[in-house]
Amino acid sequence: TNGSAPAVPSDQYDSLYLSPVTVGSSTLHLDFDTGSSDLWVFSSLQAQSSLVGHDYYMVDPAKEKQGYTWKISYGDGSGASGKVYADKVVVGGVTATAQAVEAATAVSAQFTQDVDTDGLLGLAMSTLNTVKPQQQKTFFDTVLKQLAQPLFAVDLKYHAAGSYDFGFIDKSKYTGAINYVNADTSKGWWGVSATAYSIGNASTSATVSGILDTGTTLLYVDTPIVKAYYAKVKGSKMDNTQGGYVFPCSATLPDFSLTIGGVKQIVPGKHINYSPTSAGNCFGGIQTNDGIGFSILGDIFLKSKYVIHEMGSTPRIGFAQQ
Ligand SMILES: O=C(CNCc1ccccc1)Nc1scc(-c2ccccc2)c1C(=O)NCc1ccccc1
């Protein structure tokens, strides 16, 4: 079987993208996240006060995996924890009959406040799954054998609804060739490396190692590259109170690219104006990866491409122009 689910921006800045998923008998709107490997949801196990505004999973005690727990935390300090159930999960018509569903008993304020997000669906390697005493499979791993091809394709869009395709490549969603590179899955993520970057039409050789991450909003790369980029943006500055580089909203932003597999993957300058700030300037879509240890190619990088994640005998990533 194959299937496709929409990826709808949660707000006018594309902070995150939400996809409808049937979990048990509920339809929830989940943040598909290639940077993590837990399928966790808001649930009836939580205090009613935490559920206001959310759709949530009504747990069925008969489906509980007794004694199983999970606890996840993200680099921004947000997190959640809870119990585990085996239930039916359907994404775009692709059904996992006994998928590990991680029902929250507690979630951090960042998630409670975001009433549009009812949980996450992890699409990194199952080796990053946090369930104890036994790690569980991601939805993609659970359905892999039933898919026509062992892949999913990510089509996130700039200020518009895109999609996640499972088991097939949709030729109507890209132009030109698909450029494949081997994925480095050794750390549990979809890892890639670039051999150069370009700002406007000036190219510089550099090694940029990073992960593809639909769950991270922005593009985080090494400080020297970020400094070189904003040196080309008049009036830009690093503003610690705002947590990153900002610039006048009227600024013209140069295109940015990373050369992966010998092909320039271009991020249009327009996509790098992420959002206005409360201080009247605009927040950059490219920021430093200080404290992370590698680059994160988040939504800002992904939303101009059709990106195929293929879990064949050798995991591969394919890039095509939308
Ligand atoms: O955790 C992820 C993927 N999940 C992102 C996510 C989705 C919903 C809510 C919260 C987070 N990706 C990765 S891999 C490595 C990191 C990281 C980031 C900063 C410091 C240390 C590690 C992150 C991550 O936390 N991404 C989200 C994020 C939030 C704020 C700033 C940067 C990145």
The ligand as an SDF file (V2000), in Angstrom:
LIG
                    3D

 33 36  0  0  0  0  0  0  0  0999 V2000
   14.6520   17.2730   18.5690 O   0  0  0  0  0  0  0  0  0  0  0  0
   14.6960   17.3430   17.3850 C   0  0  0  0  0  0  0  0  0  0  0  0
   13.5020   16.9860   16.5610 C   0  0  0  0  0  0  0  0  0  0  0  0
   12.3090   17.3720   17.2840 N   0  0  0  0  0  0  0  0  0  0  0  0
   12.1050   18.8060   17.1940 C   0  0  0  0  0  0  0  0  0  0  0  0
   11.0150   19.2610   18.1050 C   0  0  0  0  0  0  0  0  0  0  0  0
    9.6850   19.1200   17.6970 C   0  0  0  0  0  0  0  0  0  0  0  0
    8.6980   19.5990   18.5500 C   0  0  0  0  0  0  0  0  0  0  0  0
    9.0350   20.1930   19.7670 C   0  0  0  0  0  0  0  0  0  0  0  0
   10.3790   20.3050   20.1490 C   0  0  0  0  0  0  0  0  0  0  0  0
   11.3630   19.8340   19.2950 C   0  0  0  0  0  0  0  0  0  0  0  0
   15.7640   17.7320   16.6880 N   0  0  0  0  0  0  0  0  0  0  0  0
   16.9320   18.0470   17.2970 C   0  0  0  0  0  0  0  0  0  0  0  0
   18.3540   17.1690   17.0060 S   0  0  0  0  0  0  0  0  0  0  0  0
   19.3280   18.1370   18.0510 C   0  0  0  0  0  0  0  0  0  0  0  0
   18.5490   19.0990   18.6340 C   0  0  0  0  0  0  0  0  0  0  0  0
   19.1340   20.0840   19.5350 C   0  0  0  0  0  0  0  0  0  0  0  0
   18.7660   21.4170   19.4360 C   0  0  0  0  0  0  0  0  0  0  0  0
   19.3400   22.3610   20.2800 C   0  0  0  0  0  0  0  0  0  0  0  0
   20.2800   21.9650   21.2400 C   0  0  0  0  0  0  0  0  0  0  0  0
   20.6240   20.6110   21.3360 C   0  0  0  0  0  0  0  0  0  0  0  0
   20.0450   19.6570   20.4930 C   0  0  0  0  0  0  0  0  0  0  0  0
   17.1830   19.0400   18.2170 C   0  0  0  0  0  0  0  0  0  0  0  0
   16.1260   19.9450   18.7060 C   0  0  0  0  0  0  0  0  0  0  0  0
   15.9400   20.1340   19.9000 O   0  0  0  0  0  0  0  0  0  0  0  0
   15.4080   20.5720   17.7680 N   0  0  0  0  0  0  0  0  0  0  0  0
   14.3810   21.5400   18.0770 C   0  0  0  0  0  0  0  0  0  0  0  0
   15.0160   22.8830   18.3670 C   0  0  0  0  0  0  0  0  0  0  0  0
   14.3930   23.7660   19.2190 C   0  0  0  0  0  0  0  0  0  0  0  0
   14.9950   24.9880   19.5160 C   0  0  0  0  0  0  0  0  0  0  0  0
   16.2260   25.3310   18.9590 C   0  0  0  0  0  0  0  0  0  0  0  0
   16.8350   24.4470   18.0860 C   0  0  0  0  0  0  0  0  0  0  0  0
   16.2270   23.2240   17.7670 C   0  0  0  0  0  0  0  0  0  0  0  0
  1  2  2  0
  2  3  1  0
  2 12  1  0
  3  4  1  0
  4  5  1  0
  5  6  1  0
  6  7  1  0
  6 11  2  0
  7  8  2  0
  8  9  1  0
  9 10  2  0
 10 11  1  0
 12 13  1  0
 13 14  1  0
 13 23  2  0
 14 15  1  0
 15 16  2  0
 16 17  1  0
 16 23  1  0
 17 18  1  0
 17 22  2  0
 18 19  2  0
 19 20  1  0
 20 21  2  0
 21 22  1  0
 23 24  1  0
 24 25  2  0
 24 26  1  0
 26 27  1  0
 27 28  1  0
 28 29  1  0
 28 33  2  0
 29 30  2  0
 30 31  1  0
 31 32  2  0
 32 33  1  0
M  END
$$$$
